[in-house]
Amino acid sequence: MIQVYTHPACLAHDTGPEHVERPARLSTVLRALETAHPDIDWQQAPRATRGQLLRVHDEALLATVLETAPHGLIPLDPDTVLSPGSGEAALRAAGAGVAAVDAVLESRTQRAFCAVRPPGHHATASAAMGFCLFNNIAVAARHALDKHGLERVVIADFDVHHGNGTQAIFAQEPRLRFASSHQWPLYPGSGAHNETGIGNIANAPLPEGAGSAAFRAAWQTELLPFLDAFKPQLVLISAGFDGHQHDPLANLQLDANDYAWITRELVAIANRHCGGRVVSMLEGGYDLTALAESSVAHVDSLRW
């Protein structure tokens, strides 16, 4: 059984007419999932509370995102934009992960996918960056640790860009393991092999042009064993599909079959250790056709 969390407010985050992280990304994913899975259990994402956000983020970042009240578009950095609808979208995107964690841990569903925007994994405790306002997956993970009292949570991040914000937030957290594959070198410039936190971080940088064989080998030999050995009580996924061969922002050569494969492998870890409990959150993916195909393949495999 799978639930999909989303909210119309996530479409109202306006990044401008030329921005690749645009509302059409989410509407495309939603249409593709509706067509492929007419029986999906759709759930409306609630707003994250200030308390839930403050487990991860500074007061100053909350003030910037939620209290700026722009009348037009305000650039927070060269890539990240604040618009009149951005605060509500960010609250719903982060709230989706919290609600999905509650549903999975309270046995109302086994797996959940959060089809939301803006994405989150670049946002640090104090800064919005890289298209991201709040770190949605980090808010969800911290909720699982602090509200539900879990002692072993893992985050798998296969976005083509390293999840620098997630890594920084949890680099000193012994209750969480973070594993990431990503193109190297590439924005944001982090994610080297030697970035290991307190032994709870594993990075597998992939060279430009790497394809299915290199991607699968990195996960099979390094990252999946690292996560499996932790015997997680919950598996979280930062599901970025911008490693696809048609994506305009990077140069890996993956396809929808690779995303289906890694999803099945992560589900298998969850099945071994935590009753199949998985929460996945949409991150990157900027070619609309590739994003639709990859999202459907991912949700297909979450249902596996």
C-alpha positions in Angstrom: 0.0 0.0 0.0 1.3 3.5 -0.9 0.1 7.0 -0.2 1.1 10.0 -2.2 1.3 13.4 -0.5 1.0 16.6 -2.4 -0.8 20.0 -2.3 -1.9 22.6 -4.8 0.2 25.3 -3.0 3.3 23.6 -4.2 2.3 24.7 -7.7 2.2 28.3 -6.6 5.9 28.6 -5.8 6.8 30.9 -8.7 10.5 30.8 -9.8 10.1 32.9 -12.9 9.6 32.1 -16.6 13.1 30.8 -17.4 13.7 28.8 -14.2 14.2 25.0 -14.6 12.6 24.3 -11.2 9.2 25.3 -12.4 5.6 24.4 -11.5 5.3 22.2 -14.6 7.7 19.7 -13.0 5.2 18.9 -10.3 2.1 19.0 -12.5 3.8 16.6 -14.9 4.6 14.2 -12.1 1.1 14.3 -10.8 -0.5 13.6 -14.2 1.9 10.7 -14.9 1.1 9.1 -11.5 -2.6 9.6 -12.0 -2.4 7.9 -15.4 -0.2 5.0 -14.3 -1.8 4.4 -10.9 -5.5 5.4 -10.8 -5.8 3.6 -7.5 -3.2 5.8 -5.6 -4.3 6.9 -2.1 -3.8 10.7 -2.5 -3.2 12.7 0.6 -3.2 16.4 1.1 0.0 17.6 2.7 -0.4 19.6 5.8 1.7 22.6 6.8 4.8 21.9 8.8 4.7 23.6 12.2 7.3 26.1 13.4 8.4 23.5 16.0 8.9 20.9 13.4 11.0 23.3 11.2 13.0 24.6 14.2 14.3 21.1 14.9 16.3 21.5 11.7 16.4 25.2 10.8 17.4 28.5 12.4 14.8 31.2 13.3 16.4 33.5 10.8 15.7 31.2 7.9 12.1 30.7 8.9 11.8 34.5 9.0 13.3 34.9 5.5 11.0 32.3 3.9 7.8 32.9 5.9 7.8 36.6 6.8 9.4 38.3 3.8 6.0 38.6 2.0 7.4 39.5 -1.4 5.2 41.3 -4.0 7.3 39.9 -6.8 10.3 37.6 -7.2 13.2 38.0 -4.7 16.4 36.1 -5.4 17.9 34.5 -2.3 20.9 33.3 -4.3 21.6 33.0 -8.0 19.4 29.8 -8.2 16.8 30.2 -5.4 13.8 32.5 -5.7 11.2 33.6 -3.2 7.7 34.6 -4.5 4.4 35.4 -2.9 3.4 31.7 -2.9 6.7 30.3 -1.8 6.2 30.3 2.0 3.0 28.3 1.8 4.6 25.9 -0.8 7.6 25.4 1.5 5.4 24.7 4.5 3.4 22.1 2.6 6.5 20.5 1.1 8.1 20.0 4.5 4.7 19.1 6.1 4.3 16.3 3.5 7.3 14.5 4.8 6.2 14.9 8.4 2.7 13.5 7.7 4.2 10.7 5.6 6.5 9.6 8.4 3.5 9.7 10.9 1.4 7.6 8.5 4.2 5.0 8.0 5.2 4.7 11.6 1.6 4.5 12.8 1.0 1.7 10.2 -1.6 3.6 8.2 0.4 2.9 5.1 3.6 1.0 4.4 5.2 3.4 2.0 4.7 7.0 0.9 5.9 9.3 -1.8 5.8 13.1 -1.4 5.2 14.8 -4.7 6.1 18.3 -3.7 8.2 21.3 -4.5 10.3 23.2 -3.8 12.9 20.5 -3.3 14.9 20.4 -0.1 18.2 18.6 0.1 20.5 21.6 -0.5 19.0 23.8 2.3 21.2 24.0 5.3 20.2 24.8 8.9 20.7 28.5 8.2 20.4 29.0 4.4 18.1 28.4 1.5 20.1 27.4 -1.6 20.1 25.4 -4.8 16.3 25.8 -5.5 15.6 24.6 -1.9 13.9 26.7 0.9 13.5 24.2 3.7 15.2 20.8 3.9 12.2 18.6 3.6 13.9 15.2 4.1 15.8 16.5 7.1 12.6 17.8 8.7 11.0 14.4 8.2 14.0 12.5 9.6 14.3 14.7 12.6 10.6 14.2 13.3 11.1 10.4 13.1 14.0 10.6 15.5 12.7 13.2 18.0 8.9 12.7 17.9 8.8 9.0 17.3 11.9 8.1 19.2 13.6 6.1 16.5 17.2 5.2 17.0 18.2 4.1 13.5 17.0 6.1 10.4 18.7 6.1 7.0 18.5 8.6 4.1 19.4 7.5 0.6 20.0 10.3 -1.8 20.4 9.5 -5.5 19.9 13.0 -6.9 22.6 13.9 -9.3 23.6 16.8 -7.0 25.0 16.1 -3.6 22.6 16.7 -0.7 25.0 19.0 1.1 22.3 20.4 3.4 21.2 17.0 4.6 24.8 15.9 5.1 25.6 19.0 7.1 22.5 18.8 9.3 23.2 15.2 10.3 27.0 14.9 10.1 27.2 14.6 13.9 24.0 12.6 14.4 24.7 9.0 15.5 21.1 7.9 15.0 21.1 8.6 11.3 23.1 7.3 8.3 23.2 9.3 5.0 24.3 7.8 1.7 24.6 9.7 -1.5 25.6 9.0 -5.1 26.1 12.1 -7.3 28.0 13.5 -10.2 31.5 14.9 -9.3 32.5 17.6 -9.8 29.2 19.4 -9.9 27.2 21.8 -7.8 27.3 22.3 -4.8 30.9 21.0 -4.7 30.6 18.8 -1.7 30.3 15.0 -1.4 33.8 13.7 -1.6 34.6 10.2 -0.4 36.4 11.5 2.7 33.4 13.4 4.0 32.2 10.8 6.5 30.8 12.8 9.5 31.2 10.7 12.6 31.2 7.5 10.4 27.5 8.0 9.6 28.1 9.5 6.1 28.9 7.7 2.9 29.4 9.4 -0.4 30.0 7.8 -3.8 30.9 10.5 -6.4 30.5 9.5 -10.0 32.4 11.0 -12.9 30.8 12.9 -15.7 29.3 10.5 -18.3 28.9 7.6 -15.8 26.0 5.4 -16.6 24.0 2.5 -15.2 27.0 0.2 -14.5 28.9 2.7 -12.4 25.8 3.9 -10.6 24.7 0.4 -9.7 28.2 -0.7 -8.7 28.5 2.3 -6.3 25.3 1.4 -4.5 25.9 -2.4 -4.5 29.4 -2.3 -3.2 29.4 0.8 -1.0 26.2 2.5 -0.2 23.6 -0.2 0.2 25.8 -2.3 2.5 26.5 0.8 4.5 22.7 1.4 5.0 21.8 -2.3 5.4 24.4 -2.8 8.2 22.6 -0.1 10.3 19.4 -2.2 10.4 17.2 0.9 10.0 13.9 1.4 11.6 12.8 3.7 8.7 14.2 4.3 5.2 13.9 7.8 3.8 14.7 8.6 0.1 15.7 11.9 -1.5 14.4 10.9 -4.9 16.1 13.2 -7.5 15.8 12.1 -11.1 18.3 14.6 -12.7 20.9 11.9 -13.2 18.8 10.8 -16.2 20.6 10.9 -19.5 18.2 13.6 -20.9 18.4 16.0 -17.9 19.8 19.4 -18.9 21.6 20.2 -15.6 24.1 17.3 -15.4 25.8 14.6 -17.4 25.1 11.2 -16.0 23.6 8.6 -18.3 20.9 6.9 -16.1 17.4 6.0 -17.2 14.1 5.0 -15.6 15.2 1.4 -15.2 18.0 2.5 -12.9 15.6 4.4 -10.7 13.4 1.4 -10.5 16.3 -0.8 -9.6 17.7 1.4 -6.8 14.2 1.9 -5.4 13.6 -1.9 -5.2 17.0 -2.3 -3.5 16.0 0.3 -0.8 12.6 -1.3 -0.4 14.4 -4.7 0.2 16.4 -3.1 3.0 13.2 -1.8 4.5 11.6 -5.2 4.2 14.5 -6.8 6.0 14.6 -4.5 8.9 11.6 -2.3 9.4 8.4 -3.9 8.0 8.9 -2.2 4.6 8.5 1.3 6.0 9.7 3.8 3.3 9.1 7.5 2.8 10.4 9.1 -0.4 10.5 12.8 -1.3 10.8 14.3 -4.7 14.0 16.3 -5.2 15.4 17.2 -8.7 14.7 16.3 -12.3 14.3 18.9 -15.0 13.5 17.2 -18.3 9.8 16.8 -18.0 9.5 13.6 -20.0 12.4 11.9 -18.2 11.0 13.2 -14.8 7.5 11.7 -15.6 9.0 8.3 -16.6 11.4 8.1 -13.7 8.7 9.1 -11.1 6.4 6.4 -12.3 9.2 3.9 -12.3 10.0 4.9 -8.7 6.5 4.7 -7.5 6.0 1.4 -9.3 9.0 0.0 -7.4 7.8 1.5 -4.1 4.6 -0.6 -4.6 6.8 -3.7 -5.1 
